[in-house]
Structure formats: structure tokens, C-alpha cells
Amino acid sequence: MVKGYKKIRWAWVVAIVWALVIVAISVNYRANVSSMQMLERMAKNVDELQSILVYDAPFRTNQLDKISVIIQRIYIMRIKLETELSNGFVNPDINQALYTIDRYIEHIRSYVRSETDVVTLVNRLRDTREKYVSQEQLQTVYFQLSSYVLEALYSDSNGSPDVYRALDKVFLLSQSLPAEQGKELQQVLGQISTVLGSYAQSNYLVEKLLNNSIQDQIFVLEEEYHHYLSMYIIIIVAFSGFCIFALSFSRGRKPTPKAVETTTDIPQALATTGPEISQPSPVVRTAAEVAQPPENTRSAAAVESVELNTEEVSNNSAIDFEKLTDSLGGDRDSVALLLNVFIEDHKEDVQLLKTFIGSDHDKALRKAHSLKGVAANIGANDLRETAYQIEKSLKDNEPVTSQMLQELSVRLDRAVGAATGYIKENE
């Protein structure tokens, strides 16, 4: 019984440790899977963005809204990727990848700002031309400025000195105009100068973006996540196998059976049997037991000879506490725990046995067998012997007499009383 409880306790410990490890690995596994999915979506968005940047400037300018949406999605994925990293406890190093992604986002945003400035300038030139539609001289000047800007932005030539000389002439013209018109024209010229300067930088940014290593970084990181996911699966399988082996090893160890000691100077009804085992075993009967007639054929003298001698029993201990304590390595707390379980689970066994004998033969047999086993485990030899006799009668389909039940009740009460006394003494 004690060893059974130790096995149960050990099984629970192994199960709890296994569950904690599996839960921890599963959480990290899910975080890595989520990160991999984020990287895959990021790679698709980068591919889409790169496919726009390979075209010439006019096409890219028309796609500014789409580029802005894509880069916003990439930025959100970058934030989620860093968040998923904090959810796990064993992850690949993504710092280099995050740095590359951040630089890519910074460059693409600078490019978008530059292209947006161009669009803003073109719109301003158009609006100003429409404003001075009634003043042919100013309208012509703004038409010329629009053509200069387009030539400087989208010309294939390296540098446009003629354009800048023409802009200088327009500046001189602005000084001869009325104050308000001259000031507005000078502001437009300043905006043109700023846009042309930043646009040269934007072309450089496009080259950097097209040759950026972000795709390589994402690919390397995906490979590392695949490696970690495979490692987690191996750990789960190996650890589960170890736990199963530990449980199997614990269950496979069987206690060495104790020798059955029988003497010829004790009543045959009190002969001891071996310790309780988990599987039914053939009943070994002594020559005296074989010669003993069934209960229903015993004479009155034979019945009287097996009646419980109260005075004799009172001189013997109902439970062999010394032997029980030795079997538990001197651990009195474990002894008290075992006795508590015995009291709680078996103090009503006689009443239940009486009920089952009249209604359910199988339950009665199991109850007698269980009581016999627990009595053997706690060293209640008298109780064990009586339970054994009742179990034997039930197995042989022989009647269980009231005398046997009375004897069982007395010995169970004595064992419960002895167990209760021991518990109180050791509190």
C-alpha cells in the first residue's frame, strides 16, 4: 500500500514536470511559428516594393500611395516580430535583421518624402499658372519653370547647367516684378532648388534600396527559425520518451516478496499468508486447511474452537507498528499518512461487506480482497487473516457466516482504534 502511494506520488511528479516543460516549449514554439509567418509576409511585401522601385521615376511617382501602404505594413510586421521575440525564451538572434529592416524602412521613407516634395512642387506650379491666366507674362514664366523642373528631374543627362542658368534668369526677373508677385516667384524658385537637390539624393536611395540585403537577412532568419522549430520537436519527443521510461521503470520494480512464516502451534484459522500482490494468485492451503471441513458442515465444537478469544487478542497488538515503521524507513509521518488512509477508506468495510454479500457478490469479493491487502500492508495480521477467510469463502461460493463477520468487525475496530491511537501519539 505504501509503495503504491509512493508510485502514485512519483507518477504525479513526473506528469507535472512533463506538463510544465511541454507547455513552456509549446509557448516558445508558437511564438517562433508566429515569427516565421511574420517574416514570410514581410518578404512578400518587400518583393512587391522592389518590383515597383525597378521602374523609372514617373512610374514610381504614380505609385507613391501604394509604396506608403506597403512600407507601413512592413513597419507593423517589424514591431510584431520584436514583440514575438519577447514572448519566447530561446530564440535566434534577430538584432542584425531588425537593424537591416530599420535601415530599409528609413531609406524608403526618405525616398517617399523626396518624391512627395516633387508632386507638391508640380501641383504648386500648376495652381500658380492657373492663378495668373490673365497675366500672360507670368503664366509664361511658370510654364517655363515647369519644363525646367521636368527636364532636371527626368532627363537622362548627367547634370543640367542650362536649367540652373535659366532659373537664375527667372530670379533676376522676379526682382523687377511687383513686390507680392516677385516674392511668390522667389518662393517657388526656392522650393524648386530644394526639390532638385533632394531628388538627386532620392535616386541614390533607390539604388541602395534595390541592392539592400533585407531579403538575404529574412532568408537567413527563416532558416534559423526552422532549425529552432526542429530542435523543439526533438526536445519534446526526447523528454516525453524519458518520462515514459521513468514511469515504466518505476512500475516495473517489484518488491521482494516476504517469506511466508507458518507455525504448527497456532490455530489453523490464524495462519499467515504472503503479502498482498497486485494480481490474483492461487491459494496455497496447508494440510490442516485441506482437512478442515467447510463452514456449513462444521460441528458446534469446531465453531466454538475458532471463536475469537477476546482476552487473548487483547494481549496482542492489532497492528505491528514496529514492522510497519521499518518498512517505511523509519518515517513516522509516512506511517501516519498510511494509517489515515486506512481509517478513512476502510472503517465502514464491514457494513459495506454485509450489504454487498446480499446484493452483489463481485463487489463483496473485491471489498474483502481490498481489506485483506491493506491489512497486510499495515501489519494488521489478525484482520488480514479474517478478511482472507471471508474472501476464500466468497471465491468458493461458500456462505459467509455471521460469526465470520462478527470476528471481522471486532478485529477491524481494534485495528482502527490502534491506528487512531498511533496518529494521536505522533501528532
C-alpha positions in Angstrom: 0.0 0.0 0.0 2.8 2.4 1.0 4.8 1.6 -2.1 1.7 2.0 -4.2 1.2 5.5 -2.8 4.9 6.3 -3.5 4.4 5.2 -7.1 1.4 7.3 -7.5 3.2 10.3 -6.0 6.2 9.7 -8.3 3.9 9.4 -11.3 2.3 12.8 -10.4 5.6 14.5 -10.1 6.8 13.2 -13.4 3.5 14.1 -15.0 3.6 17.7 -13.6 7.2 18.2 -14.7 6.5 16.9 -18.1 3.4 19.2 -18.5 5.4 22.2 -17.4 8.2 21.5 -19.8 5.8 20.8 -22.7 3.8 24.0 -22.0 7.0 26.1 -21.9 8.3 24.6 -25.1 4.9 24.9 -26.8 4.6 28.6 -25.9 8.1 29.2 -27.4 7.2 27.0 -30.4 4.1 29.0 -31.1 6.0 32.3 -30.8 8.6 31.1 -33.3 5.9 29.9 -35.7 4.2 33.3 -35.5 7.6 35.0 -36.1 8.2 32.8 -39.2 4.8 33.7 -40.6 5.6 37.4 -40.0 8.9 37.0 -41.9 7.2 35.3 -44.8 4.6 38.1 -45.1 7.4 40.7 -44.8 9.3 39.0 -47.6 6.3 39.2 -49.8 5.8 42.9 -49.1 9.5 43.6 -49.8 9.2 41.8 -53.1 6.2 43.8 -54.1 8.0 47.1 -53.1 11.1 46.1 -55.0 9.1 45.4 -58.1 7.9 49.0 -58.1 11.3 50.5 -57.5 12.8 48.9 -60.5 10.7 51.1 -62.8 11.6 54.6 -63.9 10.9 57.7 -61.9 7.5 58.7 -63.4 6.0 55.2 -62.7 7.4 55.2 -59.2 5.9 58.7 -58.6 2.5 57.5 -59.6 2.8 54.6 -57.1 3.7 56.7 -54.1 0.4 55.9 -52.3 0.9 52.2 -52.8 4.5 52.4 -51.6 3.4 54.2 -48.5 0.9 51.5 -47.6 3.5 48.7 -48.2 6.1 50.3 -46.0 3.6 50.9 -43.3 2.7 47.1 -43.4 6.4 46.2 -43.2 6.9 48.5 -40.2 3.9 46.9 -38.4 5.4 43.4 -39.1 8.7 44.6 -37.7 7.1 45.7 -34.5 5.2 42.4 -34.2 8.4 40.4 -34.9 10.2 42.1 -32.0 7.2 41.5 -29.7 7.1 37.8 -30.6 10.8 37.7 -29.7 10.0 38.8 -26.2 7.3 36.1 -25.8 9.9 33.2 -26.2 12.8 32.2 -24.0 15.0 30.5 -26.6 15.1 32.4 -30.0 17.6 33.1 -32.8 19.4 36.4 -32.7 17.4 38.8 -34.9 19.2 42.0 -33.9 21.1 42.2 -37.2 17.9 41.5 -39.2 16.0 44.2 -37.2 18.8 46.7 -37.9 18.6 45.9 -41.6 14.8 46.2 -41.7 15.0 49.6 -39.8 17.5 51.0 -42.3 15.4 49.8 -45.2 12.3 51.5 -43.8 14.3 54.7 -43.1 15.6 54.8 -46.7 12.2 54.1 -48.3 10.5 56.8 -46.2 13.2 59.3 -47.2 12.5 58.3 -50.8 8.8 58.8 -50.4 9.3 62.2 -48.8 11.5 63.3 -51.7 9.0 62.1 -54.3 6.2 63.7 -52.4 8.0 67.0 -52.5 8.2 66.7 -56.3 4.5 66.1 -56.5 3.8 69.1 -54.2 6.0 71.3 -56.4 4.4 70.2 -59.6 0.9 70.9 -58.1 2.0 74.3 -56.9 3.3 75.3 -60.4 0.1 74.2 -62.0 -2.0 76.2 -59.5 0.1 79.3 -59.9 -0.2 79.1 -63.7 -4.0 78.9 -63.4 -3.8 81.9 -61.0 -2.0 84.1 -63.5 -4.0 83.0 -66.5 -4.9 86.6 -67.2 -1.3 87.7 -67.0 0.4 86.2 -70.0 4.0 87.2 -68.9 3.8 85.5 -65.5 1.9 82.5 -66.9 4.7 82.0 -69.4 7.3 82.2 -66.7 5.6 79.4 -64.7 5.3 77.3 -67.8 9.0 77.6 -68.3 9.7 76.7 -64.7 7.5 73.5 -65.1 9.5 72.5 -68.1 12.8 73.2 -66.3 11.8 71.1 -63.4 10.7 68.2 -65.6 13.9 68.3 -67.5 16.0 68.4 -64.4 14.2 65.5 -62.8 13.6 63.1 -65.6 16.4 63.9 -68.1 18.9 61.1 -68.8 21.8 63.5 -69.0 24.2 63.9 -66.1 23.6 67.4 -64.8 21.6 70.3 -66.3 23.7 73.5 -66.2 21.4 75.2 -68.7 18.4 74.6 -66.4 20.1 76.2 -63.5 21.2 79.2 -65.6 17.6 79.6 -66.7 16.5 79.6 -63.1 19.0 82.3 -62.3 17.4 84.5 -65.1 14.0 83.9 -63.6 15.3 85.0 -60.3 16.5 88.3 -61.8 13.1 88.7 -63.4 11.4 88.3 -60.0 13.2 91.4 -58.7 11.6 93.5 -61.4 8.0 92.3 -60.6 5.7 93.9 -58.1 6.5 93.0 -54.5 3.8 90.4 -54.0 4.3 88.7 -57.3 8.1 88.8 -57.0 8.0 87.3 -53.5 5.8 84.5 -54.6 8.0 83.7 -57.6 11.1 83.7 -55.4 9.4 81.2 -53.0 8.7 78.9 -55.9 12.3 79.1 -57.1 13.5 78.3 -53.6 11.2 75.2 -53.5 12.5 74.1 -56.9 16.1 74.4 -55.7 15.3 72.3 -52.6 13.4 69.6 -54.6 16.1 69.3 -57.2 18.7 68.8 -54.5 16.8 66.2 -52.6 15.8 64.4 -55.8 19.4 63.6 -56.6 19.6 62.0 -53.2 16.4 60.0 -53.8 17.9 58.4 -56.9 20.8 57.3 -54.8 18.3 55.9 -52.3 16.6 53.9 -55.0 19.9 52.3 -55.9 20.5 51.4 -52.2 17.0 50.0 -51.8 17.3 47.8 -54.9 20.7 46.4 -53.6 19.6 46.2 -50.0 20.4 42.9 -48.2 17.0 42.7 -46.4 15.9 39.7 -48.5 19.0 37.8 -47.6 18.6 38.7 -43.9 15.0 37.5 -43.9 16.0 34.2 -45.6 18.8 33.6 -43.1 16.4 34.3 -40.2 13.8 32.0 -41.6 16.3 29.2 -41.8 17.3 29.8 -38.2 13.6 29.6 -37.1 13.2 26.3 -39.0 16.2 25.0 -37.1 14.8 26.0 -33.8 11.4 24.5 -34.5 13.0 21.2 -35.4 15.1 21.4 -32.2 11.9 21.9 -30.1 10.2 18.9 -31.6 13.3 16.8 -30.9 13.3 18.0 -27.3 9.6 17.2 -26.8 10.0 13.7 -28.2 13.1 13.0 -26.2 11.8 14.4 -22.9 8.4 12.6 -23.4 10.3 9.3 -24.0 12.4 9.9 -20.9 9.3 10.5 -18.8 7.6 7.3 -20.1 10.8 5.4 -19.4 10.9 6.8 -15.9 7.3 5.8 -15.2 7.8 2.3 -16.8 10.9 1.8 -14.7 9.1 2.8 -11.5 6.2 0.5 -12.3 8.5 -2.4 -13.3 10.2 -2.5 -9.9 8.5 -5.1 -7.7 9.2 -5.6 -4.0 10.9 -8.8 -2.9 8.1 -11.0 -1.5 8.4 -11.8 2.1 8.7 -15.4 3.2 5.5 -17.0 4.5 6.0 -18.0 8.1 3.7 -20.7 9.4 4.0 -22.5 12.7 2.3 -25.6 13.9 1.5 -24.3 17.3 -1.1 -21.6 16.2 -4.7 -22.2 15.2 -5.1 -23.0 11.6 -7.6 -20.2 11.1 -4.8 -17.7 12.1 -2.1 -19.0 9.7 -0.4 -16.1 7.9 -0.2 -15.7 4.1 2.2 -13.8 1.9 2.0 -10.1 1.3 -0.7 -8.6 -0.9 0.1 -8.7 -4.6 -1.5 -6.9 -7.5 -2.6 -10.0 -9.5 -4.7 -12.9 -8.1 -2.6 -15.9 -7.3 -3.6 -19.5 -6.5 -4.4 -20.0 -2.8 -1.9 -22.2 -1.1 -3.5 -24.2 1.7 -1.9 -26.1 4.4 -2.7 -29.7 5.1 -4.7 -28.6 8.1 -6.8 -26.3 5.9 -7.4 -29.0 3.3 -8.5 -31.3 6.1 -10.8 -28.7 7.6 -14.5 -29.2 6.6 -16.5 -26.4 5.0 -18.1 -23.9 7.4 -21.6 -25.2 6.8 -20.5 -28.8 7.8 -18.6 -27.8 10.9 -19.7 -29.2 14.2 -20.6 -26.8 17.1 -17.4 -27.7 18.8 -15.4 -26.7 15.7 -17.2 -23.4 15.5 -16.5 -22.7 19.2 -12.8 -23.6 18.7 -12.4 -20.7 16.1 -14.4 -18.1 18.1 -12.4 -15.0 18.9 -10.9 -15.2 22.3 -11.2 -11.6 23.4 -8.9 -11.9 26.3 -6.1 -13.5 24.1 -6.5 -10.8 21.4 -6.3 -8.0 24.0 -2.8 -9.2 24.9 -1.6 -8.8 21.2 -1.1 -5.7 19.2 -3.8 -5.2 16.5 -1.1 -3.6 14.2 2.6 -4.4 14.1 3.8 -0.8 14.2 7.5 -1.7 14.5 7.4 -3.7 11.4 5.4 -1.1 9.6 7.8 1.7 10.6 10.8 -0.3 9.5 9.2 -1.0 6.1 8.9 2.8 5.6 12.5 3.5 6.5 11.6 4.9 10.0 9.5 7.7 8.5 6.7 8.1 11.1 5.0 10.8 9.0 4.5 8.3 6.2 3.2 5.7 8.7 0.7 8.2 10.0 -0.4 9.1 6.4 -0.9 5.4 5.6 -2.9 4.8 8.7 -5.1 7.9 8.0 -5.8 6.5 4.6 -6.6 3.1 6.1 -9.1 4.6 8.6 -10.8 6.8 6.0 -11.1 4.2 3.3 -11.9 1.1 5.3 -13.6 1.9 8.7 -17.0 1.1 7.2 -15.9 -2.0 5.3 -17.9 -4.5 7.5 -21.2 -2.7 6.9 -20.5 -2.5 3.2 -19.5 -6.1 3.1 -22.7 -7.2 4.7 -24.7 -5.2 2.1 -22.7 -6.5 -0.8 -22.9 -10.1 0.3 -26.7 -9.9 0.0 -26.8 -7.9 -3.2 -23.6 -8.0 -5.3 -21.2 -11.0 -5.0 -18.4 -9.4 -7.1 -18.4 -6.2 -5.0 -18.3 -8.2 -1.9 -15.3 -10.2 -3.2 -13.5 -7.1 -4.2 -14.1 -5.5 -0.8 -12.8 -8.5 1.1 -9.8 -8.7 -1.2 -9.1 -4.9 -0.7 -9.4 -5.1 3.1 -7.1 -8.2 3.2 -4.5 -6.3 1.1 -4.5 -3.1 3.2 -4.4 -5.1 6.4 -1.3 -7.0 5.2 0.4 -3.7 4.3 -0.1 -2.1 7.7 0.8 -5.2 9.6 -2.7 -6.0 10.9 -2.2 -9.8 10.7 -5.4 -10.8 12.6 -7.5 -8.6 10.4 -5.8 -9.8 7.3 -6.4 -13.5 8.2 -10.1 -12.9 8.8 -10.5 -11.0 5.6 -8.7 -13.8 3.8 -11.1 -16.4 5.2 -14.1 -14.4 4.0 -12.5 -13.8 0.6 -11.8 -17.5 0.3 -15.4 -18.4 1.2 -16.7 -15.9 -1.4 -14.4 -17.3 -4.1 -15.5 -20.9 -3.3 -19.2 -19.8 -3.3 -19.4 -20.8 0.3 -21.6 -18.9 2.8 -20.1 -16.2 4.9 -21.4 -16.8 8.4 -22.4 -14.1 10.9 -19.6 -15.5 13.2 -17.0 -14.6 10.5 -18.5 -11.1 10.0 -18.5 -10.6 13.8 -14.9 -11.6 14.0 -14.0 -9.3 11.1 -15.9 -6.4 12.8 -14.1 -6.8 16.2 -10.6 -7.0 14.5 -11.3 -4.1 12.2 -12.5 -2.0 15.2 -9.3 -2.9 17.1 -7.1 -2.0 14.0 -8.9 1.3 13.6 -8.5 2.0 17.3 -4.8 1.2 17.3 -4.2 3.3 14.2 -6.1 6.3 15.7 -4.1 6.0 18.9 -0.8 5.9 17.0 -1.7 9.0 15.0 -2.6 10.9 18.1 0.6 9.9 19.9 2.7 11.1 16.9 1.0 14.4 16.2 
